[in-house]
Amino acid sequence: GIPAIVITLVLIINKDFYGNGSFSESHPYNNFCWIQDNTVLYISVVAYFFLVFFINTAMFITVLLKIHSVKTRTQKTSRFWKE
């Protein structure tokens, strides 16, 4: 869903940013829809990468904190029963 949001935002800003691209000039029938403006391409790709990276990092930190809290609670309970 998120890539569709990025595409929609680019199209809302300017429809001319998208156009036909090809892998090579020797194979003109392999056209595909691609972002033509290099600045928009880099912004959309890099922004999407950082969004995914930020969400993954946040989830990793959340899991680490939960594991640490469970470990701490287990150690406190263990000490209580030993005493």
Buried (B, 14 or more C-beta within 10 A) or exposed (E): EEEEEBBEEBEEEEEEBBEEEEEEEEEEEEEEEEBEBEEBBEBBEEEBEEEEEEEEEEEEEEEEEEEEEEEEEEEEEEEEEEE
